[in-house]
């Protein structure tokens, strides 16, 4: 038995780590735009990156380290993705870390993580000016979380104190960013997870990917996959406490809650929708159908317009290439039956009930295929005018 106790102040609760966000002048509104996370000692790190072929320079830099390396520093910046910048983009990271080592001599295998506009090299001098502002002993999760925001409307951070049956405990916490370019093709955002659990590197690697598959890899805002998507898990092990079952549950809940924050913050989004597909021939087919629904522009715009048009749901499932049959398909909006082979047309009363469901900030669309025993749930949001406005002006 174990208890998961939510705590305020995110990363600040995790023993052995320090963090801070500062303003180097990249954001025109004067908000924080450069941040760091550091550990007392070099620590194990597990990572999952974007499936986009054009991986950004920070990811390429990470992948040049030997397998199983340890680190004690993550440097983060907003406004510039350092993507599609070739070998020079990687060299710029090395130059930055050379300058950083003058301020922080114990730097060990540092990691860079960037978010922002694609196609421009980093302003190394301006970015390195932030190093003079760093307090390497700071604990400021709020400032760190705000520094990595781009089009996010709110910062995203979460922490659990995991209390075991004997009273011993450890912490797991995370910050993440993301509101646009969110598609279930790995993580599609930046997420930094810290723990003081005495977890092995093998367990970190084994537990991280399944947690992502059911959370970050199951959400969609707009169907686009970024070049910089990164999830990092670091452990200081300073609590001396670990329980695999408890850690796994905490990690899964942490990533699930954060992924839903991304959907809730989808650029201009007004609704969070769970697309539940059950009765599929295989888990893979259930996942394919659920993700097709969460990505469909026609479905998203119907959600925005609060139009209970089940035809868009059925059409998307049929186009996804899975095994399905219109005679066995059943669709519910929450508990409102909206389609079955016996009920193909919406009467006035059903349409009224379905429209009422769609006015809620969150609801579920359940599609029972009736051809098997497997299920998968993906999460998405609506798509409206504000999304177009934000992304039409993104570079400015």
NUGU-247406 format. One line per 3 residues: number of its first residue (from 0); for each residue y, x, z of C-alpha. Coordinates in nm, 4 decimals, always signed. Layout:
<rs>
NUM	Y:X:Z  ...
</rs>
This chain:
<rs>
0	+0.0000:+0.0000:+0.0000  +0.3560:+0.1116:-0.0667  +0.7081:-0.0307:-0.0726
3	+0.9765:+0.0185:-0.3357  +1.3204:+0.0033:-0.1755  +1.6207:-0.0032:-0.4143
6	+1.9015:+0.2318:-0.3094  +2.2627:+0.2610:-0.4197  +2.4182:+0.5769:-0.5670
9	+2.1375:+0.6602:-0.8086  +2.0673:+1.0305:-0.8507  +2.2464:+1.1241:-0.5275
12	+1.9423:+1.0174:-0.3243  +1.6991:+1.2656:-0.4788  +1.6500:+1.5829:-0.2750
15	+1.6998:+1.9129:-0.4539  +1.9347:+1.7913:-0.7273  +2.3105:+1.7957:-0.7827
18	+2.5162:+1.6253:-1.0511  +2.8709:+1.5608:-1.1655  +3.0719:+1.4251:-1.4554
21	+3.4187:+1.5503:-1.5545  +3.6796:+1.4925:-1.8238  +3.7209:+1.7631:-2.0883
24	+3.9451:+1.5462:-2.3056  +3.6989:+1.4213:-2.5659  +3.7377:+1.0534:-2.4781
27	+4.0866:+0.9286:-2.5688  +4.0956:+0.7037:-2.2624  +4.0626:+1.0026:-2.0290
30	+3.7221:+0.9043:-1.8940  +3.4496:+1.1534:-1.8040  +3.2785:+1.3050:-2.1085
33	+3.0893:+1.6169:-1.9909  +2.8313:+1.6249:-1.7115  +2.5545:+1.8295:-1.5551
36	+2.2398:+1.7878:-1.3505  +2.1069:+2.0944:-1.1708  +1.8244:+2.1670:-0.9277
39	+1.7955:+2.4089:-0.6363  +1.4985:+2.5786:-0.7995  +1.3531:+2.5746:-1.1527
42	+1.1492:+2.2569:-1.1805  +0.8902:+2.0995:-1.4061  +1.0178:+1.8845:-1.6912
45	+0.8482:+1.6261:-1.9115  +1.0214:+1.4960:-2.2222  +0.9898:+1.2397:-2.4980
48	+1.2198:+1.2502:-2.7990  +1.3242:+1.0381:-3.0938  +1.0846:+0.9670:-3.3796
51	+1.3739:+1.0135:-3.6232  +1.2852:+1.3025:-3.8578  +1.6422:+1.4349:-3.8356
54	+1.6288:+1.5428:-3.4723  +1.9589:+1.6674:-3.3327  +2.0286:+2.0298:-3.2384
57	+1.9790:+1.9740:-2.8608  +1.6246:+1.8526:-2.9228  +1.5485:+2.1419:-3.1567
60	+1.6860:+2.3811:-2.8955  +1.4582:+2.2280:-2.6283  +1.1532:+2.2573:-2.8528
63	+1.2073:+2.6333:-2.8910  +1.1208:+2.6903:-2.5258  +0.7562:+2.7757:-2.4492
66	+0.5265:+2.4886:-2.3577  +0.5342:+2.4106:-1.9859  +0.8672:+2.5846:-1.9213
69	+1.0751:+2.5053:-1.6137  +1.4502:+2.4441:-1.5971  +1.7262:+2.4170:-1.3381
72	+2.0098:+2.2781:-1.5499  +2.0921:+1.9962:-1.7938  +2.4293:+1.9937:-1.9702
75	+2.5390:+1.6625:-2.1240  +2.8290:+1.5636:-2.3472  +2.9577:+1.2477:-2.5138
78	+3.1539:+1.1844:-2.8369  +2.9622:+1.4454:-3.0430  +2.5886:+1.4188:-3.1168
81	+2.5576:+1.7747:-3.2559  +2.3166:+1.6256:-3.5100  +2.2700:+1.7300:-3.8741
84	+2.4553:+2.0527:-3.7909  +2.1792:+2.2938:-3.8944  +2.1140:+2.6291:-3.7335
87	+2.4818:+2.6594:-3.6389  +2.4429:+2.3585:-3.4107  +2.1681:+2.5378:-3.2189
90	+2.3718:+2.8591:-3.2069  +2.6622:+2.6639:-3.0568  +2.4356:+2.5534:-2.7730
93	+2.3354:+2.9133:-2.7025  +2.7036:+3.0128:-2.7027  +2.7801:+2.7378:-2.4516
96	+2.4997:+2.8476:-2.2233  +2.6217:+3.2068:-2.2426  +2.9610:+3.0912:-2.1171
99	+2.7995:+2.8681:-1.8542  +2.5987:+3.1574:-1.7119  +2.9263:+3.3310:-1.6246
102	+2.9988:+3.0378:-1.3897  +2.6404:+2.9717:-1.2822  +2.4509:+3.3057:-1.2842
105	+2.1154:+3.1556:-1.1778  +2.0952:+2.9470:-1.4983  +1.7299:+2.9187:-1.6042
108	+1.6130:+2.7691:-1.9361  +1.9035:+2.5218:-1.9554  +1.8725:+2.1986:-2.1531
111	+2.1456:+2.0382:-2.3649  +2.1711:+1.6654:-2.4347  +2.4404:+1.5120:-2.6557
114	+2.5510:+1.1696:-2.7754  +2.8197:+1.0557:-3.0164  +2.9113:+1.0939:-3.3814
117	+2.6620:+1.2602:-3.6170  +2.7519:+1.5457:-3.8517  +3.0107:+1.7520:-3.6630
120	+2.9715:+2.0828:-3.4801  +3.0590:+2.1004:-3.1125  +3.4053:+2.2137:-3.0062
123	+3.2625:+2.4947:-2.7965  +3.5914:+2.6075:-2.6452  +3.6963:+2.2591:-2.5391
126	+3.3532:+2.1719:-2.4059  +3.3224:+2.4962:-2.2099  +3.6608:+2.4279:-2.0467
129	+3.4739:+2.1667:-1.8425  +3.2842:+2.4447:-1.6676  +3.5987:+2.5316:-1.4684
132	+3.5973:+2.1741:-1.3359  +3.2338:+2.1719:-1.2263  +3.1474:+2.1675:-0.8580
135	+2.7885:+2.2867:-0.8762  +2.7156:+2.1449:-0.5287  +2.8440:+1.7959:-0.6107
138	+2.6374:+1.4797:-0.5801  +2.8154:+1.2211:-0.7939  +2.5713:+0.9980:-0.9796
141	+2.8436:+0.7472:-1.0752  +3.0567:+1.0095:-1.2481  +2.7528:+1.1576:-1.4222
144	+2.6389:+0.8182:-1.5493  +2.9870:+0.7345:-1.6780  +3.0246:+1.0681:-1.8580
147	+2.7367:+0.9954:-2.0984  +2.8620:+0.6475:-2.1921  +2.9753:+0.5866:-2.5504
150	+2.9968:+0.2200:-2.6512  +2.8339:+0.1195:-2.3213  +3.0304:-0.1430:-2.1299
153	+2.8808:-0.0436:-1.7937  +2.7081:+0.2590:-1.6440  +2.3339:+0.2414:-1.5937
156	+2.1748:+0.3989:-1.2863  +1.8916:+0.3048:-1.0542  +1.7014:+0.4513:-0.7591
159	+1.3927:+0.3596:-0.5580  +1.2840:+0.4982:-0.2250  +0.9048:+0.4838:-0.2395
162	+0.7646:+0.4377:+0.1122  +0.3920:+0.4959:+0.1564  +0.1685:+0.3249:+0.4125
165	+0.1936:+0.6184:+0.6581  +0.5756:+0.6043:+0.6510  +0.6226:+0.9119:+0.4346
168	+0.8425:+0.8668:+0.1283  +0.9870:+1.0119:-0.1892  +1.2635:+0.9079:-0.4294
171	+1.2804:+0.8427:-0.8001  +1.6129:+0.7757:-0.9725  +1.7609:+0.7711:-1.3199
174	+2.0724:+0.7291:-1.5273  +2.0737:+0.6295:-1.8914  +2.3094:+0.5314:-2.1691
177	+2.2744:+0.3108:-2.4721  +2.4113:-0.0062:-2.6262  +2.3849:+0.0486:-3.0017
180	+2.1335:+0.2303:-3.2245  +1.8613:+0.0812:-3.0040  +1.5250:+0.0324:-3.1712
183	+1.1701:+0.0551:-3.0315  +1.0786:+0.3893:-3.1862  +1.0508:+0.5978:-2.8675
186	+1.3471:+0.5801:-2.6359  +1.6550:+0.5258:-2.8528  +1.9056:+0.6424:-2.5931
189	+1.9522:+0.9150:-2.3320  +1.7715:+0.8821:-1.9999  +1.7448:+1.1360:-1.7184
192	+1.4867:+1.0644:-1.4477  +1.4787:+1.2719:-1.1284  +1.2249:+1.2672:-0.8473
195	+1.1576:+1.4673:-0.5329  +0.7911:+1.3582:-0.5339  +0.5402:+1.6421:-0.5198
198	+0.3975:+1.5376:-0.8548  +0.2047:+1.7745:-1.0795  +0.3216:+1.8562:-1.4301
201	-0.0011:+1.7040:-1.5626  +0.0720:+1.3708:-1.3947  +0.4336:+1.3781:-1.5130
204	+0.3166:+1.4131:-1.8723  +0.0400:+1.1564:-1.8320  +0.2549:+0.8843:-1.6741
207	+0.5837:+0.9186:-1.8644  +0.4748:+0.8101:-2.2121  +0.2914:+0.4886:-2.1082
210	+0.5949:+0.3899:-1.9004  +0.8186:+0.4398:-2.2024  +0.5849:+0.2461:-2.4303
213	+0.6215:-0.0632:-2.2130  +0.9965:-0.0268:-2.1565  +1.2297:+0.1772:-2.3766
216	+0.9796:+0.1588:-2.6586  +0.9710:-0.2204:-2.6349  +1.3422:-0.2994:-2.6680
219	+1.5720:-0.3469:-2.9643  +1.9415:-0.4133:-3.0106  +1.9941:-0.3445:-3.3788
222	+1.6801:-0.1848:-3.5227  +1.8387:+0.1598:-3.5688  +1.6864:+0.4788:-3.4296
225	+1.9207:+0.7594:-3.3255  +1.8815:+1.1325:-3.3956  +1.9325:+1.2233:-3.0290
228	+1.7096:+0.9861:-2.8304  +1.5783:+1.1628:-2.5224  +1.3955:+1.0837:-2.1995
231	+1.3637:+1.3681:-1.9478  +1.1691:+1.3553:-1.6223  +1.2320:+1.6359:-1.3701
234	+1.0712:+1.6894:-1.0297  +1.2052:+1.9076:-0.7474  +0.8945:+1.8303:-0.5353
237	+1.1171:+1.8748:-0.2260  +0.9857:+1.5679:-0.0389  +0.6345:+1.7147:-0.0261
240	+0.5065:+1.3567:-0.0687  +0.3179:+1.2024:-0.3603  +0.0929:+0.9106:-0.4391
243	-0.0041:+0.8610:-0.8026  -0.0357:+0.4818:-0.7936  +0.2960:+0.4393:-0.6146
246	+0.4753:+0.6838:-0.8420  +0.3379:+0.5185:-1.1545  +0.4509:+0.1736:-1.0386
249	+0.7971:+0.3034:-0.9459  +0.8334:+0.4831:-1.2794  +0.7265:+0.1762:-1.4753
252	+0.9656:-0.0505:-1.2854  +1.2511:+0.1997:-1.3117  +1.2169:+0.2387:-1.6886
255	+1.1656:-0.1366:-1.7376  +1.4826:-0.2254:-1.5473  +1.6882:+0.0394:-1.7274
258	+1.5591:-0.0664:-2.0695  +1.6640:-0.4249:-1.9988  +2.0088:-0.2950:-1.9047
261	+2.0315:-0.1445:-2.2536  +1.9496:-0.4786:-2.4134  +2.1881:-0.6645:-2.1840
264	+2.4604:-0.4188:-2.2869  +2.3780:-0.4472:-2.6583  +2.7094:-0.4194:-2.8378
267	+2.8518:-0.7703:-2.8163  +2.5223:-0.9158:-2.6910  +2.5300:-1.2418:-2.4953
270	+2.1556:-1.2991:-2.4432  +1.8431:-1.1050:-2.3455  +1.5250:-1.2482:-2.4948
273	+1.1613:-1.1643:-2.4215  +0.9463:-1.1980:-2.7343  +0.5971:-1.2618:-2.6013
276	+0.3128:-1.2476:-2.8526  -0.0326:-1.3455:-2.7264  -0.3663:-1.4315:-2.8834
279	-0.3443:-1.1444:-3.1300  -0.6384:-0.9713:-3.2966  -0.5418:-0.6379:-3.1362
282	-0.2757:-0.4899:-2.9086  -0.1359:-0.3057:-3.2102  -0.0926:-0.6314:-3.4036
285	+0.0654:-0.8039:-3.1033  +0.3085:-0.5150:-3.0682  +0.3917:-0.5171:-3.4391
288	+0.4735:-0.8884:-3.4354  +0.6745:-0.8740:-3.1131  +0.8812:-0.5806:-3.2358
291	+0.9365:-0.7479:-3.5727  +1.0857:-1.0440:-3.3862  +1.3066:-0.8248:-3.1657
294	+1.4366:-0.6421:-3.4763  +1.4889:-0.9341:-3.7140  +1.8532:-0.9862:-3.8071
297	+1.7859:-1.3481:-3.8960  +1.6280:-1.4096:-3.5576  +1.9129:-1.2286:-3.3798
300	+2.1829:-1.4269:-3.5555  +1.9998:-1.7525:-3.4798  +1.9999:-1.6506:-3.1131
303	+2.3734:-1.5855:-3.1310  +2.4314:-1.9247:-3.2922  +2.1970:-2.0912:-3.0396
306	+2.0085:-2.2456:-3.3296  +1.6450:-2.3361:-3.2409  +1.5250:-2.2575:-3.5935
309	+1.1553:-2.1861:-3.5388  +1.1163:-2.1158:-3.9106  +1.2765:-1.7746:-3.8625
312	+1.0271:-1.6948:-3.5863  +0.7258:-1.8026:-3.7920  +0.8510:-1.6305:-4.1070
315	+0.9026:-1.3009:-3.9254  +0.5523:-1.3110:-3.7770  +0.4025:-1.3863:-4.1182
318	+0.5962:-1.1010:-4.2794  +0.4882:-0.8470:-4.0164  +0.1498:-0.7983:-4.1836
321	-0.0637:-0.9031:-3.8881  -0.3562:-1.1467:-3.8783  -0.2134:-1.4954:-3.8225
324	-0.2625:-1.8577:-3.9236  -0.0104:-2.1404:-3.9299  -0.2799:-2.3814:-3.8076
327	-0.3339:-2.1895:-3.4824  +0.0239:-2.0687:-3.4231  +0.2081:-2.2208:-3.1248
330	+0.5703:-2.1365:-3.0389  +0.7506:-2.2108:-2.7114  +1.1118:-2.1439:-2.6092
333	+1.0543:-2.1021:-2.2351  +0.8413:-2.4115:-2.1622  +0.9654:-2.6167:-2.4579
336	+0.7011:-2.6564:-2.7311  +0.8900:-2.6017:-3.0537  +0.6078:-2.5581:-3.3069
339	+0.2381:-2.6322:-3.3419  +0.0274:-2.7598:-3.6303  +0.0567:-3.1055:-3.4735
342	+0.4335:-3.0723:-3.4199  +0.5969:-2.9116:-3.7181  +0.9272:-3.1014:-3.7169
345	+1.1814:-3.0968:-3.4376  +1.2668:-3.4410:-3.3096  +1.6098:-3.4956:-3.1545
348	+1.4840:-3.4666:-2.7973  +1.2935:-3.1410:-2.8576  +1.5867:-2.9880:-3.0436
351	+1.8164:-3.0785:-2.7539  +1.5821:-2.9164:-2.5002  +1.5375:-2.6024:-2.7131
354	+1.9134:-2.5697:-2.7659  +1.9622:-2.5904:-2.3892  +1.7182:-2.3018:-2.3418
357	+1.9088:-2.0929:-2.5967  +2.2347:-2.1337:-2.4061  +2.0898:-1.9362:-2.1148
360	+2.1683:-1.5658:-2.0718  +1.7974:-1.4837:-2.0730  +1.4861:-1.6687:-2.1837
363	+1.1522:-1.6101:-2.3536  +1.0119:-1.6967:-2.6927  +0.6336:-1.7172:-2.6614
366	+0.4245:-1.7059:-2.9785  +0.0540:-1.7748:-2.9301  -0.1294:-1.6647:-3.2453
369	-0.4684:-1.8082:-3.1543  -0.6684:-1.5443:-3.3426  -0.7633:-1.3040:-3.0604
372	-0.7127:-1.2049:-2.6975  -0.4414:-0.9367:-2.7027  -0.0729:-0.9511:-2.6086
375	+0.2507:-0.7538:-2.6118  +0.6072:-0.8310:-2.5041  +0.9155:-0.6844:-2.6717
378	+1.2737:-0.7388:-2.5639  +1.5804:-0.7975:-2.7756  +1.9228:-0.9561:-2.7862
381	+2.1423:-1.1600:-3.0148  +2.3742:-1.0101:-3.2768  +2.7258:-1.1361:-3.3271
384	+3.0777:-1.0597:-3.4459  +3.1490:-0.8021:-3.1738  +2.8640:-0.5765:-3.2906
387	+3.0206:-0.5527:-3.6375  +3.3642:-0.4804:-3.4913  +3.2393:-0.2005:-3.2652
390	+3.0343:-0.0244:-3.5321  +3.2890:-0.0642:-3.8106  +3.5284:+0.1445:-3.6012
393	+3.2782:+0.3788:-3.4318  +3.4274:+0.7129:-3.5452  +3.7755:+0.6112:-3.4344
</rs>
